[in-house]
Structure formats: structure tokens, C-alpha cells
Amino acid sequence: MHFQWYPGHMTKARRQMQEDIKLIDLVIELVDARIPLSSRNPDIDQLGKQKARLILMNKADLANEEQTRQWTEFFQNQGYFVVKLDARTKAGMKKVNDVIMEACREKIERDRKRGIKNRPVRAMVVGIPNVGKSTFINTYAGKACAKTGNKPGVTKGKQWIKLNKNVELLDTPGILWPKFEDQQVGLYLALIGSIKDEILNIDELSLKLIQILKENYSGILTERYSAAEEGEAPEILRQIAENRNCVKKGNELDYSKAAALVLDEFRSGRLGKITLEFPGEQR
């Protein structure tokens, strides 16, 4: 299965970001805590290399806590400010404002020396599709000021949002990059829902997920689906279909229904706190 998805509006969005970066003090980049490296657009480092940087490890409630701690250290060692959070439940949100002020301390001090007082920090919020940017902004602002959706590509325009006297946010559409050099990155993005399911083979995707879970989270498939993990992924999927009564006309097992079930339960967290990539494996 080959992974690629780059709608035309993303090219326009990237060009707009190149223009807007001149206006801002801080780049706030949301990543998915389950795949912290693969959910980073490599273009962002180039676009924001002269700016203060904050990485928000969103959806931390769905990720393995120890791996999230290790990823936080990994990014901090590279010079980023980092906050882990779950924008939907507001967990971790209280830290964000203080860390923004800390990240922009030099800018605030420069303004003070120039006699400029109370000029808000202007921050650009960036991230790939479906990583939770709009939910974060709405939670941070305390009102529904950015469009949200559980499908990638909902935010397509530019909008400034005044949060408080200290911070103004520039929301941007989620953009991927034109070509995935590493198809493992594409696989991870497909698994968390950053590539539209409609263009993917869900059966094959689920088999890949089962293999990852078997290798890194031994026992989780047995606990959730009563499936023996000794066999290969197709055999495990067969057992899941059988044990969860996924059948179609003629009383045949419905492998597609079982595949969609496993994928949905991973994405929703019902399979447990699962991180798919680990700091020691970074490319």
C-alpha cells in the first residue's frame, strides 16, 4: 500500500504560511503524541527556523505515558519548548500560556527596552491534518472561534484569534508535505487518521496495526478480543472477526468489519494508551 495525500489547497496554504511567518513571534506546532516525529511536517522547521518554537504533544491521553515523557525530553534536548496535553478535555492547557511567555521572553524583553509595552505575542498554530489544531484553539480561547471536524482538511482559510491581552493566534490549515520519503511515516499518518480513509485500504491498514501491536504491546489483542497472538496478522484478524461476531450474509466472517473495528478502537483509545513510534527509532 502506497501512502500519499496532498490536495491542491495545501500548496496554497504553504505559500501563505511563508508570507505570514514574517508577522509572528512564535510557532506553535501540534503533533500527535502517538507518533510525535511522523506527525511533524518537515517543512515547518525550515519555515520557522528564526522563530521561538513550542511543540504541543496533543492527544497525550491516547499515548503511552512513558513514551510521551521520553519524547518530551527528546524535543527539549533539541531546543524546543514542549507541553503535553489533551485539548478535548483541557488536560495540560493551563501550562500553555506560561510556556508561551517563557518561549518569547527574549522578544518581550526587547520590546520593553524599546519602550513597547503590552504588545501581544503573535503566534502561528501549525500542524498536519487531524492533529487537533482547531480543538486546541477553541479550548484555549474558551469559545468556538475555529472550525473543527474529525476529518482532515476542515480548516482551509487563515484567521487571527485574539485570546487575551498577551497572545494572538494565527490559525492555519493543516498541511502535509508533497512526498513521503519514508512510507513508514505514511503508514503512521494513515493509522491516526491524517490521511482520508476513503483513499486507503482499511483491511490492509488494520493488518499493519495488528502487527505493530503484536510486536510492541504483547497481550493487548488477547485482552481486548480474546485472540491468540501466536499466529500472523491475518489469522489474528480472523479470530477477532469470529470472537466479535463480525459476519455477513451467508454466515461468512466479515473481515472488513473486523478490520474497521480494530482501527476505530485504536484511534478512540479503547485499545489502551498506545504509542506507535519510539524515540530510539527516530529517522
C-alpha positions as protocol buffer text, in pm:
chain_id: "A"
residue {
  index: 1
  type: MET
  ca { x: 0 y: 0 z: 0 }
}
residue {
  index: 2
  type: HIS
  ca { x: 143 y: 337 z: -105 }
}
residue {
  index: 3
  type: PHE
  ca { x: 59 y: 639 z: 111 }
}
residue {
  index: 4
  type: GLN
  ca { x: 16 y: 986 z: -33 }
}
residue {
  index: 5
  type: TRP
  ca { x: -241 y: 1264 z: 1 }
}
residue {
  index: 6
  type: TYR
  ca { x: -174 y: 1625 z: -94 }
}
residue {
  index: 7
  type: PRO
  ca { x: -487 y: 1818 z: -201 }
}
residue {
  index: 8
  type: GLY
  ca { x: -436 y: 2137 z: -402 }
}
residue {
  index: 9
  type: HIS
  ca { x: -534 y: 2372 z: -118 }
}
residue {
  index: 10
  type: MET
  ca { x: -227 y: 2258 z: 80 }
}
residue {
  index: 11
  type: THR
  ca { x: 11 y: 2409 z: -180 }
}
residue {
  index: 12
  type: LYS
  ca { x: -166 y: 2743 z: -145 }
}
residue {
  index: 13
  type: ALA
  ca { x: -162 y: 2713 z: 235 }
}
residue {
  index: 14
  type: ARG
  ca { x: 213 y: 2655 z: 242 }
}
residue {
  index: 15
  type: ARG
  ca { x: 276 y: 2964 z: 28 }
}
residue {
  index: 16
  type: GLN
  ca { x: 55 y: 3167 z: 260 }
}
residue {
  index: 17
  type: MET
  ca { x: 246 y: 3041 z: 564 }
}
residue {
  index: 18
  type: GLN
  ca { x: 573 y: 3158 z: 406 }
}
residue {
  index: 19
  type: GLU
  ca { x: 423 y: 3508 z: 391 }
}
residue {
  index: 20
  type: ASP
  ca { x: 262 y: 3501 z: 736 }
}
residue {
  index: 21
  type: ILE
  ca { x: 574 y: 3377 z: 918 }
}
residue {
  index: 22
  type: LYS
  ca { x: 717 y: 3730 z: 890 }
}
residue {
  index: 23
  type: LEU
  ca { x: 437 y: 3858 z: 1114 }
}
residue {
  index: 24
  type: ILE
  ca { x: 477 y: 3620 z: 1404 }
}
residue {
  index: 25
  type: ASP
  ca { x: 699 y: 3570 z: 1710 }
}
residue {
  index: 26
  type: LEU
  ca { x: 630 y: 3207 z: 1793 }
}
residue {
  index: 27
  type: VAL
  ca { x: 548 y: 2890 z: 1601 }
}
residue {
  index: 28
  type: ILE
  ca { x: 318 y: 2659 z: 1800 }
}
residue {
  index: 29
  type: GLU
  ca { x: 331 y: 2316 z: 1640 }
}
residue {
  index: 30
  type: LEU
  ca { x: 82 y: 2048 z: 1734 }
}
residue {
  index: 31
  type: VAL
  ca { x: 191 y: 1687 z: 1698 }
}
residue {
  index: 32
  type: ASP
  ca { x: 6 y: 1366 z: 1777 }
}
residue {
  index: 33
  type: ALA
  ca { x: 162 y: 1215 z: 2091 }
}
residue {
  index: 34
  type: ARG
  ca { x: 118 y: 865 z: 1944 }
}
residue {
  index: 35
  type: ILE
  ca { x: 352 y: 947 z: 1653 }
}
residue {
  index: 36
  type: PRO
  ca { x: 542 y: 1259 z: 1763 }
}
residue {
  index: 37
  type: LEU
  ca { x: 801 y: 1253 z: 1486 }
}
residue {
  index: 38
  type: SER
  ca { x: 593 y: 1129 z: 1195 }
}
residue {
  index: 39
  type: SER
  ca { x: 320 y: 1383 z: 1269 }
}
residue {
  index: 40
  type: ARG
  ca { x: 565 y: 1672 z: 1222 }
}
residue {
  index: 41
  type: ASN
  ca { x: 574 y: 1839 z: 883 }
}
residue {
  index: 42
  type: PRO
  ca { x: 948 y: 1873 z: 797 }
}
residue {
  index: 43
  type: ASP
  ca { x: 870 y: 2198 z: 613 }
}
residue {
  index: 44
  type: ILE
  ca { x: 783 y: 2367 z: 945 }
}
residue {
  index: 45
  type: ASP
  ca { x: 1143 y: 2365 z: 1070 }
}
residue {
  index: 46
  type: GLN
  ca { x: 1254 y: 2546 z: 756 }
}
residue {
  index: 47
  type: LEU
  ca { x: 967 y: 2795 z: 771 }
}
residue {
  index: 48
  type: GLY
  ca { x: 1013 y: 2874 z: 1140 }
}
residue {
  index: 49
  type: LYS
  ca { x: 1389 y: 2847 z: 1187 }
}
residue {
  index: 50
  type: GLN
  ca { x: 1428 y: 3208 z: 1312 }
}
residue {
  index: 51
  type: LYS
  ca { x: 1130 y: 3192 z: 1547 }
}
residue {
  index: 52
  type: ALA
  ca { x: 1068 y: 3073 z: 1902 }
}
residue {
  index: 53
  type: ARG
  ca { x: 927 y: 2719 z: 1891 }
}
residue {
  index: 54
  type: LEU
  ca { x: 671 y: 2535 z: 2103 }
}
residue {
  index: 55
  type: ILE
  ca { x: 567 y: 2175 z: 2042 }
}
residue {
  index: 56
  type: LEU
  ca { x: 232 y: 2066 z: 2185 }
}
residue {
  index: 57
  type: MET
  ca { x: 208 y: 1689 z: 2226 }
}
residue {
  index: 58
  type: ASN
  ca { x: -167 y: 1665 z: 2173 }
}
residue {
  index: 59
  type: LYS
  ca { x: -383 y: 1357 z: 2232 }
}
residue {
  index: 60
  type: ALA
  ca { x: -144 y: 1257 z: 2512 }
}
residue {
  index: 61
  type: ASP
  ca { x: -439 y: 1078 z: 2673 }
}
residue {
  index: 62
  type: LEU
  ca { x: -421 y: 821 z: 2390 }
}
residue {
  index: 63
  type: ALA
  ca { x: -44 y: 769 z: 2407 }
}
residue {
  index: 64
  type: ASN
  ca { x: 181 y: 559 z: 2631 }
}
residue {
  index: 65
  type: GLU
  ca { x: 282 y: 785 z: 2922 }
}
residue {
  index: 66
  type: GLU
  ca { x: 643 y: 668 z: 2948 }
}
residue {
  index: 67
  type: GLN
  ca { x: 698 y: 711 z: 2574 }
}
residue {
  index: 68
  type: THR
  ca { x: 545 y: 1061 z: 2593 }
}
residue {
  index: 69
  type: ARG
  ca { x: 791 y: 1150 z: 2870 }
}
residue {
  index: 70
  type: GLN
  ca { x: 1081 y: 1025 z: 2658 }
}
residue {
  index: 71
  type: TRP
  ca { x: 960 y: 1220 z: 2352 }
}
residue {
  index: 72
  type: THR
  ca { x: 927 y: 1534 z: 2564 }
}
residue {
  index: 73
  type: GLU
  ca { x: 1291 y: 1500 z: 2667 }
}
residue {
  index: 74
  type: PHE
  ca { x: 1391 y: 1429 z: 2306 }
}
residue {
  index: 75
  type: PHE
  ca { x: 1237 y: 1754 z: 2177 }
}
residue {
  index: 76
  type: GLN
  ca { x: 1357 y: 1960 z: 2473 }
}
residue {
  index: 77
  type: ASN
  ca { x: 1712 y: 1844 z: 2406 }
}
residue {
  index: 78
  type: GLN
  ca { x: 1673 y: 1985 z: 2053 }
}
residue {
  index: 79
  type: GLY
  ca { x: 1582 y: 2327 z: 2193 }
}
residue {
  index: 80
  type: TYR
  ca { x: 1202 y: 2318 z: 2172 }
}
residue {
  index: 81
  type: PHE
  ca { x: 963 y: 2414 z: 2446 }
}
residue {
  index: 82
  type: VAL
  ca { x: 722 y: 2123 z: 2497 }
}
residue {
  index: 83
  type: VAL
  ca { x: 380 y: 2077 z: 2661 }
}
residue {
  index: 84
  type: LYS
  ca { x: 181 y: 1753 z: 2661 }
}
residue {
  index: 85
  type: LEU
  ca { x: -194 y: 1796 z: 2657 }
}
residue {
  index: 86
  type: ASP
  ca { x: -536 y: 1669 z: 2558 }
}
residue {
  index: 87
  type: ALA
  ca { x: -714 y: 1966 z: 2403 }
}
residue {
  index: 88
  type: ARG
  ca { x: -1054 y: 1796 z: 2420 }
}
residue {
  index: 89
  type: THR
  ca { x: -1056 y: 1753 z: 2799 }
}
residue {
  index: 90
  type: LYS
  ca { x: -836 y: 2061 z: 2865 }
}
residue {
  index: 91
  type: ALA
  ca { x: -573 y: 1845 z: 3040 }
}
residue {
  index: 92
  type: GLY
  ca { x: -242 y: 2034 z: 3027 }
}
residue {
  index: 93
  type: MET
  ca { x: -397 y: 2352 z: 2885 }
}
residue {
  index: 94
  type: LYS
  ca { x: -320 y: 2564 z: 3193 }
}
residue {
  index: 95
  type: LYS
  ca { x: 53 y: 2532 z: 3125 }
}
residue {
  index: 96
  type: VAL
  ca { x: 35 y: 2665 z: 2770 }
}
residue {
  index: 97
  type: ASN
  ca { x: 15 y: 3037 z: 2843 }
}
residue {
  index: 98
  type: ASP
  ca { x: 308 y: 3031 z: 3087 }
}
residue {
  index: 99
  type: VAL
  ca { x: 523 y: 2835 z: 2842 }
}
residue {
  index: 100
  type: ILE
  ca { x: 435 y: 3078 z: 2560 }
}
residue {
  index: 101
  type: MET
  ca { x: 556 y: 3367 z: 2778 }
}
residue {
  index: 102
  type: GLU
  ca { x: 874 y: 3175 z: 2863 }
}
residue {
  index: 103
  type: ALA
  ca { x: 941 y: 3088 z: 2498 }
}
residue {
  index: 104
  type: CYS
  ca { x: 902 y: 3454 z: 2398 }
}
residue {
  index: 105
  type: ARG
  ca { x: 1087 y: 3604 z: 2697 }
}
residue {
  index: 106
  type: GLU
  ca { x: 1365 y: 3748 z: 2478 }
}
residue {
  index: 107
  type: LYS
  ca { x: 1112 y: 3912 z: 2245 }
}
residue {
  index: 108
  type: ILE
  ca { x: 919 y: 4060 z: 2538 }
}
residue {
  index: 109
  type: GLU
  ca { x: 1244 y: 4193 z: 2687 }
}
residue {
  index: 110
  type: ARG
  ca { x: 1345 y: 4352 z: 2353 }
}
residue {
  index: 111
  type: ASP
  ca { x: 1007 y: 4524 z: 2335 }
}
residue {
  index: 112
  type: ARG
  ca { x: 1047 y: 4654 z: 2690 }
}
residue {
  index: 113
  type: LYS
  ca { x: 1388 y: 4803 z: 2612 }
}
residue {
  index: 114
  type: ARG
  ca { x: 1239 y: 4978 z: 2310 }
}
residue {
  index: 115
  type: GLY
  ca { x: 962 y: 5123 z: 2522 }
}
residue {
  index: 116
  type: ILE
  ca { x: 699 y: 4896 z: 2368 }
}
residue {
  index: 117
  type: LYS
  ca { x: 458 y: 4776 z: 2635 }
}
residue {
  index: 118
  type: ASN
  ca { x: 175 y: 4527 z: 2623 }
}
residue {
  index: 119
  type: ARG
  ca { x: 226 y: 4422 z: 2260 }
}
residue {
  index: 120
  type: PRO
  ca { x: 81 y: 4070 z: 2247 }
}
residue {
  index: 121
  type: VAL
  ca { x: 285 y: 3772 z: 2137 }
}
residue {
  index: 122
  type: ARG
  ca { x: 174 y: 3675 z: 1787 }
}
residue {
  index: 123
  type: ALA
  ca { x: 181 y: 3301 z: 1743 }
}
residue {
  index: 124
  type: MET
  ca { x: 115 y: 3081 z: 1441 }
}
residue {
  index: 125
  type: VAL
  ca { x: -53 y: 2748 z: 1509 }
}
residue {
  index: 126
  type: VAL
  ca { x: 63 y: 2479 z: 1267 }
}
residue {
  index: 127
  type: GLY
  ca { x: 26 y: 2105 z: 1229 }
}
residue {
  index: 128
  type: ILE
  ca { x: -75 y: 1831 z: 992 }
}
residue {
  index: 129
  type: PRO
  ca { x: -445 y: 1749 z: 930 }
}
residue {
  index: 130
  type: ASN
  ca { x: -649 y: 1594 z: 1210 }
}
residue {
  index: 131
  type: VAL
  ca { x: -391 y: 1660 z: 1483 }
}
residue {
  index: 132
  type: GLY
  ca { x: -634 y: 1877 z: 1682 }
}
residue {
  index: 133
  type: LYS
  ca { x: -538 y: 2237 z: 1598 }
}
residue {
  index: 134
  type: SER
  ca { x: -892 y: 2376 z: 1589 }
}
residue {
  index: 135
  type: THR
  ca { x: -991 y: 2193 z: 1907 }
}
residue {
  index: 136
  type: PHE
  ca { x: -682 y: 2332 z: 2081 }
}
residue {
  index: 137
  type: ILE
  ca { x: -759 y: 2688 z: 1969 }
}
residue {
  index: 138
  type: ASN
  ca { x: -1123 y: 2668 z: 2073 }
}
residue {
  index: 139
  type: THR
  ca { x: -1030 y: 2521 z: 2412 }
}
residue {
  index: 140
  type: TYR
  ca { x: -756 y: 2780 z: 2463 }
}
residue {
  index: 141
  type: ALA
  ca { x: -982 y: 3069 z: 2364 }
}
residue {
  index: 142
  type: GLY
  ca { x: -1279 y: 2932 z: 2557 }
}
residue {
  index: 143
  type: LYS
  ca { x: -1513 y: 2967 z: 2262 }
}
residue {
  index: 144
  type: ALA
  ca { x: -1576 y: 2811 z: 1923 }
}
residue {
  index: 145
  type: CYS
  ca { x: -1370 y: 3051 z: 1712 }
}
residue {
  index: 146
  type: ALA
  ca { x: -1207 y: 2796 z: 1480 }
}
residue {
  index: 147
  type: LYS
  ca { x: -1390 y: 2538 z: 1272 }
}
residue {
  index: 148
  type: THR
  ca { x: -1343 y: 2185 z: 1397 }
}
residue {
  index: 149
  type: GLY
  ca { x: -1403 y: 1846 z: 1246 }
}
residue {
  index: 150
  type: ASN
  ca { x: -1293 y: 1489 z: 1292 }
}
residue {
  index: 151
  type: LYS
  ca { x: -1192 y: 1467 z: 928 }
}
residue {
  index: 152
  type: PRO
  ca { x: -870 y: 1611 z: 787 }
}
residue {
  index: 153
  type: GLY
  ca { x: -896 y: 1931 z: 585 }
}
residue {
  index: 154
  type: VAL
  ca { x: -1174 y: 2120 z: 769 }
}
residue {
  index: 155
  type: THR
  ca { x: -968 y: 2440 z: 820 }
}
residue {
  index: 156
  type: LYS
  ca { x: -892 y: 2588 z: 479 }
}
residue {
  index: 157
  type: GLY
  ca { x: -853 y: 2963 z: 539 }
}
residue {
  index: 158
  type: LYS
  ca { x: -647 y: 3200 z: 755 }
}
residue {
  index: 159
  type: GLN
  ca { x: -784 y: 3361 z: 1071 }
}
residue {
  index: 160
  type: TRP
  ca { x: -637 y: 3573 z: 1354 }
}
residue {
  index: 161
  type: ILE
  ca { x: -776 y: 3500 z: 1700 }
}
residue {
  index: 162
  type: LYS
  ca { x: -717 y: 3731 z: 1997 }
}
residue {
  index: 163
  type: LEU
  ca { x: -702 y: 3507 z: 2302 }
}
residue {
  index: 164
  type: ASN
  ca { x: -616 y: 3755 z: 2574 }
}
residue {
  index: 165
  type: LYS
  ca { x: -408 y: 4068 z: 2621 }
}
residue {
  index: 166
  type: ASN
  ca { x: -87 y: 3864 z: 2593 }
}
residue {
  index: 167
  type: VAL
  ca { x: -143 y: 3632 z: 2296 }
}
residue {
  index: 168
  type: GLU
  ca { x: -287 y: 3646 z: 1944 }
}
residue {
  index: 169
  type: LEU
  ca { x: -305 y: 3327 z: 1740 }
}
residue {
  index: 170
  type: LEU
  ca { x: -292 y: 3281 z: 1366 }
}
residue {
  index: 171
  type: ASP
  ca { x: -471 y: 2960 z: 1275 }
}
residue {
  index: 172
  type: THR
  ca { x: -357 y: 2787 z: 955 }
}
residue {
  index: 173
  type: PRO
  ca { x: -493 y: 2495 z: 751 }
}
residue {
  index: 174
  type: GLY
  ca { x: -337 y: 2158 z: 823 }
}
residue {
  index: 175
  type: ILE
  ca { x: -76 y: 2078 z: 560 }
}
residue {
  index: 176
  type: LEU
  ca { x: 109 y: 1762 z: 478 }
}
residue {
  index: 177
  type: TRP
  ca { x: 412 y: 1767 z: 252 }
}
residue {
  index: 178
  type: PRO
  ca { x: 423 y: 1678 z: -119 }
}
residue {
  index: 179
  type: LYS
  ca { x: 603 y: 1345 z: -89 }
}
residue {
  index: 180
  type: PHE
  ca { x: 660 y: 1098 z: 194 }
}
residue {
  index: 181
  type: GLU
  ca { x: 1020 y: 985 z: 154 }
}
residue {
  index: 182
  type: ASP
  ca { x: 959 y: 715 z: 414 }
}
residue {
  index: 183
  type: GLN
  ca { x: 643 y: 510 z: 365 }
}
residue {
  index: 184
  type: GLN
  ca { x: 652 y: 413 z: 734 }
}
residue {
  index: 185
  type: VAL
  ca { x: 563 y: 777 z: 804 }
}
residue {
  index: 186
  type: GLY
  ca { x: 271 y: 745 z: 563 }
}
residue {
  index: 187
  type: LEU
  ca { x: 157 y: 430 z: 743 }
}
residue {
  index: 188
  type: TYR
  ca { x: 159 y: 602 z: 1082 }
}
residue {
  index: 189
  type: LEU
  ca { x: -30 y: 904 z: 946 }
}
residue {
  index: 190
  type: ALA
  ca { x: -291 y: 674 z: 792 }
}
residue {
  index: 191
  type: LEU
  ca { x: -332 y: 486 z: 1120 }
}
residue {
  index: 192
  type: ILE
  ca { x: -411 y: 800 z: 1323 }
}
residue {
  index: 193
  type: GLY
  ca { x: -648 y: 936 z: 1055 }
}
residue {
  index: 194
  type: SER
  ca { x: -442 y: 1217 z: 900 }
}
residue {
  index: 195
  type: ILE
  ca { x: -495 y: 1069 z: 552 }
}
residue {
  index: 196
  type: LYS
  ca { x: -853 y: 1025 z: 436 }
}
residue {
  index: 197
  type: ASP
  ca { x: -979 y: 672 z: 495 }
}
residue {
  index: 198
  type: GLU
  ca { x: -1165 y: 687 z: 164 }
}
residue {
  index: 199
  type: ILE
  ca { x: -839 y: 656 z: -31 }
}
residue {
  index: 200
  type: LEU
  ca { x: -694 y: 377 z: 187 }
}
residue {
  index: 201
  type: ASN
  ca { x: -727 y: 0 z: 203 }
}
residue {
  index: 202
  type: ILE
  ca { x: -865 y: -33 z: 557 }
}
residue {
  index: 203
  type: ASP
  ca { x: -823 y: -413 z: 563 }
}
residue {
  index: 204
  type: GLU
  ca { x: -453 y: -387 z: 486 }
}
residue {
  index: 205
  type: LEU
  ca { x: -410 y: -93 z: 723 }
}
residue {
  index: 206
  type: SER
  ca { x: -564 y: -291 z: 1007 }
}
residue {
  index: 207
  type: LEU
  ca { x: -331 y: -584 z: 944 }
}
residue {
  index: 208
  type: LYS
  ca { x: -34 y: -347 z: 972 }
}
residue {
  index: 209
  type: LEU
  ca { x: -172 y: -216 z: 1301 }
}
residue {
  index: 210
  type: ILE
  ca { x: -223 y: -569 z: 1435 }
}
residue {
  index: 211
  type: GLN
  ca { x: 140 y: -649 z: 1352 }
}
residue {
  index: 212
  type: ILE
  ca { x: 265 y: -337 z: 1532 }
}
residue {
  index: 213
  type: LEU
  ca { x: 52 y: -417 z: 1838 }
}
residue {
  index: 214
  type: LYS
  ca { x: 169 y: -777 z: 1841 }
}
residue {
  index: 215
  type: GLU
  ca { x: 534 y: -668 z: 1835 }
}
residue {
  index: 216
  type: ASN
  ca { x: 518 y: -378 z: 2083 }
}
residue {
  index: 217
  type: TYR
  ca { x: 214 y: -435 z: 2305 }
}
residue {
  index: 218
  type: SER
  ca { x: 210 y: -808 z: 2366 }
}
residue {
  index: 219
  type: GLY
  ca { x: -114 y: -934 z: 2513 }
}
residue {
  index: 220
  type: ILE
  ca { x: -330 y: -634 z: 2425 }
}
residue {
  index: 221
  type: LEU
  ca { x: -514 y: -813 z: 2142 }
}
residue {
  index: 222
  type: THR
  ca { x: -572 y: -1117 z: 2361 }
}
residue {
  index: 223
  type: GLU
  ca { x: -707 y: -900 z: 2641 }
}
residue {
  index: 224
  type: ARG
  ca { x: -939 y: -697 z: 2417 }
}
residue {
  index: 225
  type: TYR
  ca { x: -1051 y: -957 z: 2161 }
}
residue {
  index: 226
  type: SER
  ca { x: -958 y: -1296 z: 2314 }
}
residue {
  index: 227
  type: ALA
  ca { x: -737 y: -1355 z: 2010 }
}
residue {
  index: 228
  type: ALA
  ca { x: -426 y: -1571 z: 2038 }
}
residue {
  index: 229
  type: GLU
  ca { x: -126 y: -1367 z: 1923 }
}
residue {
  index: 230
  type: GLU
  ca { x: 100 y: -1656 z: 1815 }
}
residue {
  index: 231
  type: GLY
  ca { x: -19 y: -1652 z: 1454 }
}
residue {
  index: 232
  type: GLU
  ca { x: 30 y: -1399 z: 1174 }
}
residue {
  index: 233
  type: ALA
  ca { x: -183 y: -1085 z: 1148 }
}
residue {
  index: 234
  type: PRO
  ca { x: -444 y: -1233 z: 906 }
}
residue {
  index: 235
  type: GLU
  ca { x: -507 y: -1522 z: 1147 }
}
residue {
  index: 236
  type: ILE
  ca { x: -540 y: -1280 z: 1440 }
}
residue {
  index: 237
  type: LEU
  ca { x: -788 y: -1073 z: 1238 }
}
residue {
  index: 238
  type: ARG
  ca { x: -986 y: -1390 z: 1161 }
}
residue {
  index: 239
  type: GLN
  ca { x: -1010 y: -1464 z: 1534 }
}
residue {
  index: 240
  type: ILE
  ca { x: -1120 y: -1107 z: 1606 }
}
residue {
  index: 241
  type: ALA
  ca { x: -1393 y: -1135 z: 1340 }
}
residue {
  index: 242
  type: GLU
  ca { x: -1507 y: -1463 z: 1491 }
}
residue {
  index: 243
  type: ASN
  ca { x: -1496 y: -1351 z: 1856 }
}
residue {
  index: 244
  type: ARG
  ca { x: -1671 y: -1019 z: 1785 }
}
residue {
  index: 245
  type: ASN
  ca { x: -1936 y: -1182 z: 1565 }
}
residue {
  index: 246
  type: CYS
  ca { x: -1838 y: -989 z: 1254 }
}
residue {
  index: 247
  type: VAL
  ca { x: -2038 y: -1183 z: 995 }
}
residue {
  index: 248
  type: LYS
  ca { x: -2212 y: -1106 z: 666 }
}
residue {
  index: 249
  type: LYS
  ca { x: -2477 y: -1277 z: 457 }
}
residue {
  index: 250
  type: GLY
  ca { x: -2428 y: -1648 z: 431 }
}
residue {
  index: 251
  type: ASN
  ca { x: -2278 y: -1651 z: 782 }
}
residue {
  index: 252
  type: GLU
  ca { x: -1933 y: -1574 z: 639 }
}
residue {
  index: 253
  type: LEU
  ca { x: -1682 y: -1384 z: 852 }
}
residue {
  index: 254
  type: ASP
  ca { x: -1672 y: -1015 z: 766 }
}
residue {
  index: 255
  type: TYR
  ca { x: -1300 y: -934 z: 774 }
}
residue {
  index: 256
  type: SER
  ca { x: -1356 y: -574 z: 663 }
}
residue {
  index: 257
  type: LYS
  ca { x: -1589 y: -509 z: 955 }
}
residue {
  index: 258
  type: ALA
  ca { x: -1335 y: -658 z: 1197 }
}
residue {
  index: 259
  type: ALA
  ca { x: -1056 y: -454 z: 1040 }
}
residue {
  index: 260
  type: ALA
  ca { x: -1253 y: -130 z: 1077 }
}
residue {
  index: 261
  type: LEU
  ca { x: -1335 y: -224 z: 1439 }
}
residue {
  index: 262
  type: VAL
  ca { x: -968 y: -266 z: 1536 }
}
residue {
  index: 263
  type: LEU
  ca { x: -869 y: 60 z: 1366 }
}
residue {
  index: 264
  type: ASP
  ca { x: -1154 y: 254 z: 1528 }
}
residue {
  index: 265
  type: GLU
  ca { x: -1081 y: 115 z: 1874 }
}
residue {
  index: 266
  type: PHE
  ca { x: -713 y: 211 z: 1839 }
}
residue {
  index: 267
  type: ARG
  ca { x: -796 y: 566 z: 1729 }
}
residue {
  index: 268
  type: SER
  ca { x: -1051 y: 617 z: 2007 }
}
residue {
  index: 269
  type: GLY
  ca { x: -824 y: 482 z: 2280 }
}
residue {
  index: 270
  type: ARG
  ca { x: -1041 y: 184 z: 2363 }
}
residue {
  index: 271
  type: LEU
  ca { x: -742 y: -44 z: 2296 }
}
residue {
  index: 272
  type: GLY
  ca { x: -543 y: 144 z: 2561 }
}
residue {
  index: 273
  type: LYS
  ca { x: -267 y: 407 z: 2566 }
}
residue {
  index: 274
  type: ILE
  ca { x: -60 y: 321 z: 2259 }
}
residue {
  index: 275
  type: THR
  ca { x: 240 y: 497 z: 2106 }
}
residue {
  index: 276
  type: LEU
  ca { x: 340 y: 371 z: 1762 }
}
residue {
  index: 277
  type: GLU
  ca { x: 693 y: 514 z: 1731 }
}
residue {
  index: 278
  type: PHE
  ca { x: 967 y: 545 z: 1988 }
}
residue {
  index: 279
  type: PRO
  ca { x: 1249 y: 797 z: 2045 }
}
residue {
  index: 280
  type: GLY
  ca { x: 1526 y: 542 z: 1987 }
}
residue {
  index: 281
  type: GLU
  ca { x: 1391 y: 465 z: 1638 }
}
residue {
  index: 282
  type: GLN
  ca { x: 1386 y: 822 z: 1503 }
}
residue {
  index: 283
  type: ARG
  ca { x: 1486 y: 853 z: 1139 }
}
